[in-house]
Amino acid sequence: MAETNRQWILRKRPQGDITDDCLELVETPIPDLGDGQILVRNVYLSVDPTNRIWMSDMDQYMPPVEVGDVMRGGTQGVVVRSNNPDFKQGDYVAGGLSWEEYSILGGASKLPTELGVPKTAFASVLGMTGLTAYFGLLDITHPEEGETLVVSAAAGAVGSIVGQIGKIKGCYVVGIAGGPEKCKMVTDEFGFDACIDYKNSDVNKELKEACPKGIDIDFENVGGEIMDAVLTNINLGARISLCGLISTYNADGDWWAPKMFRNILMKRATVEGFIISDYFDQFPEGVEALAGWLLEGKLKYKVDIVKGIENTPAALDRIFTGKNIGKQLVQISEEP
């Protein structure tokens, strides 16, 4: 086993887009384990829009990553050494929170590999991604049969799961995605009723046509002009689950939108933002439900895998340039 680790260090805070000098890959020795600790060889690293938020010195739901510290990001991997009686060599776990090849942890969550699903499922549909979709839709908007649900970033890791849960609950589901290939996947593979290509159409006009009864629920991942178009078409008493604002994360200066915020008043809509960690105590409930739907064939998911820890910044860039499909992962080492 290697005695050294490779880690991505935040060297400067980005202004606008992330540039090559913002992060540095360094090699460090792996320290000895203390009592109660485990050493995990990370297999998959989750790359998410929130990584960009953590790089910024701004008000957010967690303290920002400090310049000079290891970049934050969720990992899953295999225990290779253990000084903790609750873990043995070979256990497959989630719990690492750094862009690195090896993590020393005081504890972790053992993943239910006995389900027989691919390990990538635990970093996507049965991980934070799926749980974000599950609680963000069901706990906040309480969808009812026959209602119209709109999902932005519908080909993404969270949006694709949200739409499928909406269909399970009997909703008419319209996605918004970038490009004909993604829109075709959203309807043909994920089962949405319609999908609007925001890159090649007038989203406001297309929403009016695709949602003839108006919009009852918006699961918002994008913000900006996309959210403006959705708010223009919401119904009285609409519910909006605010999951993300990815269109603004790389913006510099006074970027805030939507301009149609007034419709929240005019339509007496409810907007609630959430962070998935708020639901930590309810994770078992969400995983059980998602696993049931997955094993029944009611949920499909996509993973976009970039190999090699050295390519982690490039993987993050894929999200902001719309190149990824589904959950973006970096495979750091081979599966056990």
C-alpha positions in Angstrom: 0.0 0.0 0.0 1.2 3.5 -0.7 2.7 5.5 2.1 2.0 8.9 0.5 -1.2 10.7 -0.3 -2.1 13.2 -3.1 -4.4 16.0 -2.1 -5.9 19.1 -3.9 -5.1 22.3 -2.0 -7.1 25.5 -2.4 -4.4 28.1 -3.2 -6.6 31.1 -4.1 -10.3 32.0 -4.2 -11.7 32.1 -7.7 -13.1 35.4 -9.1 -15.6 34.2 -11.6 -14.5 31.0 -13.3 -12.1 28.6 -11.5 -8.6 29.0 -13.0 -5.7 26.6 -13.0 -3.9 28.6 -10.2 -6.8 28.2 -7.8 -5.9 24.6 -6.9 -2.7 22.6 -6.5 -2.2 18.9 -6.4 0.4 18.1 -3.7 1.9 14.9 -2.3 2.0 14.4 1.5 2.9 11.5 3.8 0.2 9.4 5.3 0.4 9.8 9.1 0.1 6.9 11.6 -3.4 6.1 12.7 -4.5 7.2 16.2 -6.8 5.2 18.5 -10.3 4.8 17.0 -9.2 5.9 13.5 -9.5 4.2 10.1 -7.6 4.7 6.9 -9.7 4.7 3.8 -8.5 4.3 0.2 -10.9 6.5 -1.7 -12.5 5.0 -4.8 -15.0 7.6 -5.9 -15.0 11.4 -5.3 -18.3 13.3 -5.7 -18.0 16.5 -7.7 -20.8 18.9 -7.2 -21.8 22.6 -7.9 -21.5 23.3 -4.2 -17.7 22.8 -4.5 -17.6 26.2 -6.2 -19.5 27.7 -3.3 -17.1 26.3 -0.7 -14.2 28.0 -2.5 -15.8 31.5 -2.0 -15.5 33.6 1.1 -19.2 34.3 1.4 -22.2 33.6 3.6 -23.0 29.9 3.1 -24.4 26.9 4.9 -20.9 25.7 5.9 -17.6 27.6 6.6 -15.8 28.1 3.3 -12.6 26.1 2.7 -9.7 28.2 3.9 -6.9 29.0 1.5 -4.1 26.5 2.1 -6.5 23.8 3.2 -7.4 20.5 1.4 -10.4 21.1 -0.9 -13.7 19.7 0.5 -15.7 17.0 -1.3 -17.5 13.8 -0.4 -15.8 10.4 -1.0 -16.5 6.7 -0.6 -13.9 4.0 -0.4 -12.5 0.9 1.2 -11.0 0.6 4.7 -7.4 -0.5 4.4 -6.3 -0.1 8.0 -8.3 0.1 11.2 -7.7 1.0 14.8 -11.5 1.1 15.4 -13.3 -2.1 16.5 -16.4 -1.1 14.5 -14.6 -1.3 11.2 -12.5 -4.0 9.6 -10.2 -4.1 6.5 -12.4 -4.3 3.4 -15.4 -2.4 4.7 -16.9 -0.1 2.0 -17.7 3.2 3.5 -18.7 6.8 2.9 -17.6 9.7 5.0 -14.4 11.2 3.7 -14.8 14.9 3.0 -11.6 15.9 1.1 -10.2 15.8 -2.4 -7.6 13.2 -1.7 -6.5 9.6 -2.4 -6.5 8.5 1.3 -8.6 9.7 4.2 -8.0 9.2 7.9 -11.4 9.2 9.7 -12.7 8.7 13.2 -15.8 7.0 11.8 -17.8 6.6 8.6 -21.1 5.2 7.2 -20.9 1.6 6.1 -22.6 1.3 2.7 -25.1 -1.5 2.1 -23.2 -3.4 -0.6 -25.5 -6.4 0.1 -28.1 -4.7 -2.1 -26.2 -5.9 -5.1 -26.3 -2.5 -6.9 -23.2 -1.0 -8.5 -21.0 1.0 -6.1 -21.6 4.1 -8.2 -25.2 4.0 -7.0 -24.0 4.9 -3.5 -22.4 8.1 -4.8 -25.5 9.0 -6.9 -29.1 7.7 -6.6 -28.6 6.1 -3.2 -26.3 8.8 -1.9 -26.5 12.6 -1.4 -27.8 13.1 -4.9 -30.8 10.8 -4.6 -31.5 12.0 -1.0 -31.5 15.6 -2.2 -34.1 14.8 -4.8 -36.2 12.7 -2.4 -36.5 15.1 0.5 -36.3 18.3 -1.6 -39.3 17.2 -3.6 -41.4 15.2 -1.2 -40.8 17.1 2.1 -41.0 20.6 0.7 -43.5 20.5 -2.2 -45.7 17.6 -1.3 -46.6 16.7 -4.9 -50.1 15.5 -5.7 -51.4 13.3 -8.6 -52.2 15.4 -11.7 -50.0 18.4 -10.7 -47.5 19.9 -13.1 -43.9 19.7 -11.9 -41.0 21.6 -13.7 -37.4 20.5 -13.1 -34.5 22.6 -14.2 -31.1 20.9 -14.9 -33.3 17.9 -15.6 -30.4 15.8 -17.1 -28.3 16.4 -14.0 -27.7 14.1 -11.1 -30.5 15.6 -8.9 -32.9 16.8 -11.5 -33.1 13.4 -13.3 -34.1 11.7 -10.0 -36.6 14.4 -9.1 -38.5 14.0 -12.3 -38.7 10.3 -11.9 -40.0 10.6 -8.3 -42.5 13.1 -9.6 -43.8 10.5 -12.1 -44.0 7.9 -9.4 -46.2 10.3 -7.5 -48.5 10.9 -10.6 -47.3 14.3 -11.7 -47.0 15.7 -15.2 -43.3 16.4 -15.4 -41.5 18.9 -17.7 -37.7 19.1 -17.7 -35.4 21.9 -18.8 -32.0 20.8 -20.1 -29.3 22.0 -22.4 -29.2 20.5 -25.9 -31.3 18.0 -27.9 -29.2 15.0 -26.7 -29.9 15.7 -23.1 -33.6 16.5 -23.7 -34.1 13.2 -25.6 -32.5 11.3 -22.7 -34.7 13.2 -20.2 -37.9 12.0 -22.0 -36.9 8.7 -23.4 -34.8 7.3 -20.6 -36.0 9.1 -17.5 -39.6 9.2 -18.5 -40.4 12.9 -18.3 -43.5 14.0 -20.2 -41.6 16.8 -22.0 -38.2 18.6 -22.0 -37.3 22.1 -23.1 -33.9 22.8 -24.6 -32.9 26.1 -23.0 -30.0 26.5 -25.4 -32.1 26.5 -28.5 -35.5 27.8 -27.6 -37.4 30.6 -25.9 -37.9 28.9 -22.5 -40.8 31.2 -21.4 -42.7 30.5 -24.7 -41.9 26.7 -24.5 -43.1 26.5 -20.9 -46.4 28.0 -21.8 -46.9 25.4 -24.5 -45.6 22.4 -22.5 -47.5 23.4 -19.3 -51.0 24.3 -20.5 -52.4 24.1 -17.0 -49.5 26.2 -15.6 -46.9 25.2 -13.1 -47.8 23.9 -9.6 -44.3 22.8 -8.5 -40.8 24.1 -9.4 -37.7 22.1 -8.4 -35.1 24.8 -9.0 -31.5 23.9 -9.6 -30.4 26.8 -11.9 -31.8 30.2 -11.0 -31.2 33.2 -13.2 -33.1 33.5 -16.4 -34.4 29.9 -16.3 -36.0 30.6 -12.9 -37.5 33.8 -14.3 -39.2 31.9 -17.0 -40.6 29.4 -14.5 -41.9 32.1 -12.2 -43.7 33.8 -15.1 -45.8 30.6 -15.5 -46.5 29.5 -11.9 -50.0 28.9 -10.7 -51.7 30.3 -7.6 -50.3 28.6 -4.6 -47.3 27.2 -6.4 -44.5 25.5 -4.4 -40.9 26.1 -5.2 -38.1 23.9 -3.8 -34.9 25.9 -4.1 -32.1 23.3 -4.3 -29.4 25.2 -6.3 -28.6 28.3 -8.4 -25.8 26.9 -10.5 -26.1 29.6 -13.2 -24.8 32.2 -10.7 -22.0 30.3 -8.9 -19.2 31.4 -11.3 -20.6 34.9 -11.7 -18.6 37.9 -10.5 -20.3 41.1 -9.2 -24.0 41.8 -8.7 -25.5 38.8 -10.4 -28.7 38.1 -8.5 -31.9 37.1 -10.3 -34.8 36.3 -10.8 -36.4 39.5 -11.9 -39.9 37.9 -11.7 -39.7 37.6 -7.9 -42.9 39.6 -7.8 -44.9 36.6 -9.0 -44.2 34.9 -5.6 -46.4 37.6 -4.2 -48.9 37.8 -7.0 -49.4 34.0 -7.1 -49.0 33.6 -3.3 -46.3 31.0 -4.0 -44.2 29.3 -1.3 -40.4 29.2 -1.7 -38.2 27.1 0.6 -34.5 26.6 0.3 -32.9 23.5 1.8 -29.6 21.8 2.3 -29.6 18.0 2.3 -27.6 17.8 5.6 -30.7 19.2 7.3 -32.2 15.7 6.8 -29.3 13.7 8.2 -31.5 11.9 10.8 -33.9 10.9 8.1 -31.4 9.5 5.6 -32.3 5.8 6.4 -35.9 6.5 5.4 -34.8 8.1 2.1 -32.3 5.3 1.2 -34.9 2.6 1.9 -37.4 4.3 -0.4 -34.9 5.0 -3.2 -33.4 1.5 -3.0 -36.9 0.0 -3.3 -37.7 2.0 -6.4 -34.3 1.3 -7.9 -34.6 -2.5 -7.4 -38.2 -2.4 -8.8 -36.9 -0.7 -12.0 -38.8 2.6 -11.3 -35.6 4.7 -11.0 -32.8 5.0 -13.5 -29.6 7.0 -13.0 -26.5 8.0 -15.0 -23.0 8.5 -13.8 -20.3 10.5 -15.6 -16.9 9.1 -14.5 -13.6 10.9 -15.0 -10.6 8.8 -14.0 -7.6 10.0 -11.9 -7.5 12.4 -9.0 -5.3 14.7 -11.2 -8.4 15.3 -13.3 -10.7 16.5 -10.5 -10.8 20.2 -11.5 -11.6 19.2 -15.1 -14.4 17.1 -13.8 -15.8 20.1 -11.9 -15.5 22.2 -15.0 -17.7 19.7 -16.9 -20.6 20.6 -14.6 -20.4 24.3 -15.2 -19.9 23.9 -18.9 -22.8 21.4 -19.2 -20.6 18.6 -20.5 -21.6 16.0 -17.9 -24.7 13.8 -18.0 -26.0 12.6 -14.7 -23.8 12.4 -11.6 -20.3 13.6 -12.0 -17.7 11.4 -10.3 -14.0 11.1 -10.2 -12.7 7.5 -9.9 -9.5 7.8 -7.8 -8.7 4.1 -7.5 -10.0 0.7 -8.4 -13.1 -0.8 -6.8 -12.4 -3.5 -4.3 
